[in-house]
Structures are given as structure tokens and as C-alpha cells.
Amino acid sequence: MRGYLSEAMGNLGQLQILRLRGNHLSGTIPPSLANCSQLRALYLYENDFSDPIPAEIVTGSGAVQQPEVLHLASNSLTGSIRVQIGNLKRLRILDLSRNLVTGTIPPGVGNCSVLTTVALQQNFLTGELPSELSGSSNLLDLTSVSLSCTENIHSSRITVL
């Protein structure tokens, strides 16, 4: 399948899981998905989405307050990981790997108290791994979080060689 996701997707009030893997979908992820009040999981990996992840989805500002899965790997998503992602208290899986995400990992990610999987490899992230994340007792899989650092490396830092 090729094409775009329509803003009309936001009218699917009972939508719980959106699984559109490997379909060559392009353009932006519709911010209107935040209007799907029952949405628990977004599986939009292996597509051609670009631009930043819509703020409405990761900040809980729409009707969808608590997604459990954001699997958005292997796209061309840009921008940084929004600080407000820490408001997603039910988020279990965050996979933004193989995108064009820049900046640092916000400490708020550690506020996602049931987070078990974080995959951020093959992006352009810099800085330190937040102590709030590395000290999480629920985190089972911190998949290849690669950060480029220009300072001396300490125990909580990971670098790309």
C-alpha cells in the first residue's frame, strides 16, 4: 500500500490499535490520531513517514491520553523526543529506532513508570542517558541506545565509536 494517512483517521473514536507496518506510507503522522480516545497502540513502523512526531500524540493533549505502545521505527521522523513524553504513564514500549531523531533523551522518559522497552538506535541523539531511565526497575530492554558525546564518558554515558 502507498499513500498518506488521512486526518480523517482521527474520527475513528473506537480505534484501539493501528497497525500499518511496511506499507510505504508517507507524509506526516496525522495529529488527529490524538482524537482517538481508545487508541492504545500505534504500530507505524517500516513506512516513509517524515517530520516530527505530532505533539498531540506524545503529550497527551488530545483525547488519547495514555497510549501503551509507540512503535514508529524505520521511518524518516525528525525533530527531538518531546519532554512531555514523560506524561504517558501507561507507555510500555517506545521504539523510535532507525529514524532521524535528534537532540537528547529527555529525563521525563523515566517517568513512564511501566516502560519496559526503549529502542532508539540509529538516530542522531546526543548527551547522557538520563539517570531516571537507566535506574528504572521495570525497564527490561534498553536496545542499543547510542549517544554521541564529546565529553569524557562516565558510567551513565554510551558513545558511538
Buried (B, 14 or more C-beta within 10 A) or exposed (E): EEEEBEEEBBEBEEBEEBEBEEBEBBBBBBBBBBBBBEBBBBBBBBBBBBBBBBBBBBBBBBBBBEBBBBBBBBBEBBBBBBBBBBBBEBBBBBBBBBBBBBBBBBBBBBBBEBBBBBBBBBBBBBBBBBEBBBEBEEBEEBEEBBBEBEEEEEEEBBEEE
